Amino acid sequence: MLSKLASGRRRWTLIALLLIVMMGVQPAARTASKPSESDQTDTAATTASTVADGMDVHQDRQLGVKFNYPKTWRVAHSRADLVVLEAGRADDLVLIRKTILRAKVNATNVADFRTVTDGIFGDPKANLDVLDTGSVQIGDLPGVFYLYTFPFESGRGMQAQYFVFEGRNLYTLVFQTRRAKRFASLAPSFDVVLKTFRPTGTLEPPKESRSK
């Protein structure tokens, strides 16, 4: 997935700014780059156990997701609607956020969602450089992905952003490095998270992520 993208085209962009505002969540780029200081890992809501090949499994009962990740990474923040992992460096991050939509999205209407995101990501005011985009299936769930670079200091960072749908549940997965040249080396580990990602259900929907 990301490994193939990283070795191919090198023009990508993201601005979930308008989309994120529409859905009642913060911009993915801003959240991944600078998580809120109020975010704290809720150890009662998360569990991790060692699995083979140097991987850990993160199962989050509040967010209702499960995925594998390299055990050298660190779960930096976890709350009812968000989990953030540091991928070896503080500025190399994986962010997974859950948003509850007003209507269900599935394989038959996901194209309508993409029409909106294409317009947002392609906005020239965002100064984002979109390298690739398309429809995707994560497990048995439909989704849309964008690969892009964004301005950071005097250079460019790179993000891959996936919107994955499970009925009214929208899972936004962001894979980020502030130095675009590092993305290719991180892509295989990012792929582990993406390929093992599965919703597991929650006891109570995260109130703060409900769309208005």
N, C-alpha and C positions, 0 to 999 in steps of 0.2 A: 504493500500500500504506500506508506510514506517513503519507504526506501526507494521504490521505483520513481516516485515523484521527485525526490531529492536528487536523483541521478539524471533526471530529464530536464525539462524546461526550468528556467530560473527567473521567471517574472510572476509575481504573486502579490495580492493585496487584500486588505480587510478593513472594513469599517462597520462593525456591528453596532456602531453608535446609535443610529436611528432605529434600527431593528431592536436593539437591546432596550432602548428607551420605550419603544412601543410595547414591549413585552414585560416591562417592569423590572429589568435587571440592569446591572452596570455594564459599561463597555468591557468586552472581553479583554482587549489589549491593556486597558488601564488596570483591571483587576489582576491579571496575570503578572503585570510588571510591578505593581505595588499593592499587595493585599492590604486590607484594612487592618490597622493596629488592634482593632477590637476583636478580630478573628482569633479564636483560640481552639486548639484541638480538644474535642470532647472525647476523652478516652472511654467514657461509658457508652458512647454511640458507635465506636469503631473498633474493629478487631483486625489483627494481622497475624498470619501464621506462615512459617517458612515452607516454601515449596522447592521442587527440584530446580537444578540449573541456575542457582544464584538468584532466584526470584522469590518475592514475597507475594502474598495475596492480601488485598485490602477489601474488606467487606464492611460497608457503611450502612448501619441500620437506619439512620436518620435520612440520608440521601437515597437509600434504597438501591445501591449499586455494588457491583463486585468486579474486580479486575486484578490482574497481575502486574507487577512492576519490579524493576531491579532492586535488590535489597540494599544497594548502596545509595538509593534515593531516600528522601525524607518527606514524610507527610507533614507539611508545614502548617496547614490550616484545615479544619474540618468543622462544618456546622450544618444546619438542617438543609440548606440549599446549595452548599458549595464545599468542594474539597480541592486543595492545592498541594501539589507535590513539587519539591525542588529536585530537579533531575541532575544531581551532582554539583551544580553551581546555583547560587542564589538567583541568577538571572536566566537560568534555563528551567522552565516550568511546565507542568501539566496542570490544567485547570478543568474541573468538571462541575458544571452547574445544572441544576434542575429548575425548570419553569413549568408551571401549570397553565396551559392554554385554555381559551374559552371554547374551542372546538377541536375535534379530533383531526389528526393528520395521519394519513396512511399512504400506501403506494399509489392509490388512485388520484389523490389530490396534492401530493407533495410538490408537483410541478407549480402549483399556484404559489406555494411558499417560496420556491426558488425564484419565481418572477420578481418577488419583492426583494429578496436578498441580492439578486443580480444587479438591480438598480442601485442598491445601497453600496455594495462593494465596488461598483464601477463609477461612483461619484468622484470626479476629478479633484474636488475640494479635499478629499480625504488623504491625498498624497500616498495612496497605497498602490502597490504594483502587483496585480493579480497574475499569478503564474499558471494556475490551473483551477478548474472547477468542474463539478459534475454531480450526478446522482450516485449514491453508494448504498450498500446494504451491510449493516453491522449485525452479525448474527442473523436473525430473521426480521430485523427492524429496518425500515427505509430511512434514508437520510440524504443530506446534501453536504458537500465538502467544498472548501475554498483553501487554496494555498497561496500565500502572498508575502510580500516584504513590506515593512513599514519603517518610517524614519526613526533612527535612534542615534542621538549624539551626532557625530560626523559621518555615520554610516547607515546601514540598514539592518534591521532585525528581520526575522522570519517567523511566521506563524502558519500552522495548519489548523483550520477550524472546521469541526464537524457538527452538524445539527442532526440529531438522531431522534426519531419519533416513536413513541409508544402510546398510541391513543392521544389523550390530552397532555401527556407528559412529554416535554421537550428536554432532551439532554444535550447540552452544549459542551463539546470537548475541544479544548484549545491546547495545542502543542507549540511551545514558544522557545525561541532563543533570541537574545538581543544581538547576536552576531550571526548574520545569515550564513557565513562560511561554516559554522558549527552544526548546521541543521543536518547535513548529510551523515555526520558521525552519530548524531542522536536518533536519526530516523529508525534504525532497527529496534531500539528500546521503546520509542514512541509506538511502533507497530505492535509491540507486546501488549501495551495498554489497550490499544484499539481493538486488537483481535480477541482479547479476553474480556472486554467490557460487556457486562450483562446487567440489566435492571433486575432487582430482586424483590421489589415491593417494600413499602414502608408501613409502619403502624399508623402514622398520621401525616397527611400532606403538609409540606412546609408552608405555613401561612404567609411568610414574608415573600415567597416567590410566586404567589398567585397573581395572575394577570388581572388588571382592573376591568 
